[in-house]
């Protein structure tokens, strides 16, 4: 388990937190199941009482846990899966629309393709910033939001496919 906890004074709002790699068999750690409304167990409460951690359990630098978490969050929000999952959806949309989409659907498809190219570029830009050691929290959040909007727009475009010969067909 990775533990994120305060290791410095409270006056250090973002500093003073560190991360540790925990062995859950360490003395003083108690794990209790948390049951949901249906009585099923998916999460646990982990309690620590007089737990000693050796220095080797520290991940990174003491007091730098916040920066580590924010960097990971930026990668999670804008990593390659953001572009790749959208690419798979786009490919499926092209298949659903078929070789002769309506004029409106073709224009929407072109707009979506342009958005996908921009999304990919933004994602690569965030990756470059992370590689340089920068902290692109805002840029990563933007990539996540744009990716979500992109994926939400696709079903509407897919509904534009021609429905030849069926009752209730759009024209």
N, C-alpha and C positions, 0 to 999 in steps of 0.2 A: 504494500500500500504506500502511496505517496502522501506524506503528511505536510500540510501547509500550516505553519503556526508562527505566532509572534515570538521573536527571539531578542528583540530590542525594546526600547521604551515606547510608550504610547505616543509620545510627541513626534515620533517619526511615522507620519501617516502611511506613506508607501514603503518606506524603508523599514528595517527592523523586523521583517518577516523572512522566514527561511523555509526551505523544503528539505524533507528527509525521506529516505527510502526505508520503510519500516518492515521488519519481520513481524507478522501478526502473532507469532508464537513467543514474542518477547514478554518476560514477566511484567505484570501490571496492566496488560491489555485485555479488556473484556469485550467480547462481541455478542450483541443481543439482536435477534431478528426483529424487524419492524413488519408488522402485518398490515396489509391494506384493508379496505372496507369489506372485501370479499374473503378475508382471512388468509390471503396468499402472501408468501414471503418473497420479496424481490430486493429489499434493501436491509441494511444493518445499521445499528447504532454501535459505534466503536468508542469505548470509554478508556481513558488513560489515567492510571493512578500510580504516582511515583515511578514512572517509566524512565529509565536511563538509556540514552542513545549515545553510542560511541561517535567520535568525530568522523569516522569513515561513513556514517549514515547520511551525512550532510551532502546535498546535491548542489553543486556550484559553490558560491561564496556566501558566507554568513551574512544575513541581512539583505540579500539580493533576490529573495524568492518572488517578490512582486514583479520585478522585471522579467524573470523567467516565465512566470505565468502569462504575463501580457504578451510576450513574444510568441509563446505557444498558441495563444488565442488568435493572434494575428495570422499565424500559419494555418490554423484550423479553419479560419473564416475565409481564407483566400487561397488555400493550397490547390494543387493540381486537380483534386477531386471536384472542386467547384466548376472548373471548366469542363473536365471530362464527363461529369454527370450530365451537364447541359448539352454536351455534344451528342451523347447517346439519345437524349430526348429529341434533339433537333433531327437526328437521322430518322428516328421513328416518325416524327411529324412529316418529313418529306415522303416517307413510305406511305403514310395514311392519306396524304393529299393526292398521291398518284402522279402520273405523268402530265395530266392536264388540269391543274387546279384552277379555280375561278380567278378572275383578274384581281379581285379583292384579296383572296388567299395568297396569290403569288406576290402581291405587293407586301402583305404582312410577313410572308416568308422571307422576302428580301430584307425587310426591316429587322426581323429577328436575327438573320444571319449577320447583319452589321452589328447588332447588339452583342452577338456571341463573339465576334472578333474583338470588340472593345473589352468585353468581359475577360477574354483571354489575355489581352494586353495589360489590363489592370492587375490581373492576378500575377502575371510575370513581373510587373513593376514592384508589387509588394514583396515577392520572393527576392528580388534584387535588393530591396531595402533591408530585408532581414539578413541577407548574406553580408551586407555592409555593416551590420551591427546596429542599424537604426531601429526605431520602434514605431512601425506604421500602424498604430491602433486604429486611427480614423480611416485610413485608406483601406484597411482590411475590412472594417465594418461596412464601408461603401461597397466593396466587392460582394460581400455577403448579401446585402440588401438588393443590389442590382441583379445578382444571380437569382435570388428568390422571386423578384418581380418578373424576370425573364421566364423562369419556369412556370409561373402562374399565368402568363400570357399565352402559352402554347395551347392549352385545351380549347380556348376560344377560336384560335386559328384552325385547329383540327376540325372543329365543327363546321367549317366552311366547305368541307369536301363535298363533291357532287353526290347526290342521292338519286341516281337515275331510276325511273320506273317504280319507285316505292311511294306509297301513300304518305302524305305529309312532307314530301320532298321540298327542299328550298330551291328557289330559282332566282 
